[in-house]
């Protein structure tokens, strides 16, 4: 049985506990709990691809929750990294097609470009079943692809300096842009237009969704070699400058408002914005995954375990808004997983 304690003794015990916990003369109300140590982002997994030297290039999240990626080299394959961490590879209908960019579209379809044969591929995930659509121009070299605000797929063509609209039926319509632009990355902007990088002219291009208005905006840094472009949560466009190792920001009015140096990174290529608001990019020559905080402008790099893996394209995984980033390792022939939370 517990003995009763007089109030005076209770006060003394309480005072002793307070001093022991907080330090002499420190009021309890001014103390703060010790926070848990922050999670350190890192490359948590690397998944090997069975076909040797396949040069994985583009990567996208499918509606089935799996990661789908293109394999540019050899005969040409499309790979699937399932939720059981198993990779399955499917040959493209035309051998040696050179698949590169890939994107998810409506109706549980995936779309990818075939750079070597001037075609666009479509994947129905129920099979999966593959269909190819010709651009009707043998000089075309499609590279990047995105879903537009009109429900069509839009493609950059560095071979004929054009942007293509691909209807869900596969019908292709060409929109010419400036000669020598050599467009690469493309995204749907906050204004509903298509925004794309033009490394050949050191510009950012914009095409209205009806294809009638094309505009170019210069990048202040010469020979910046812009590659990837994405829409940010701030209603602006952000793009990588591979040649200058900078991250650029352009508003929908066409003004490049900032260019941020990404040192100690050496060459930023792929780009996305994570659920934490930070931007993540592949540092191809530095062999890192980079992180840029748009509020503080702080840059961090996180090494990839395999040397000279050549990380390129990247996409968010299914575990969002806080989860993983997946990226292609072109030289290491792997798909990497980077966990930022």
Buried (B, 14 or more C-beta within 10 A) or exposed (E): EEEEEEEEEEEEEEEEEBEEEBEEEEEEEEEEEEEEEEEEBBBEEBBEBEBEEBBBBBBBBBEBEBBBBBBBBBEBBBBBBEEEEEBEBBBBBBEEBBBBBBBBBEEEBBBBBBBBBBBBBBBEBEEBEBEBBBBEBEEBBBBBBBBBBBEBBBBBBBBBBBBBBBEBEBEBEBBEBBEEBBBBBBBBBBBEBBBBBBBBBBBBBBBBBEBEEBEBBBBEBEEBBBBBBBBBEEEBBBBBBBBBBBBBBBBBEBEBEBBBEBEEBBBBBBBBBBEEEBBBBBBBBBBBBBBBBBEEEEBBBBBBEBEEBBBBBBBBBBEEEEBBBBBBBBBBBBBBBBBBE
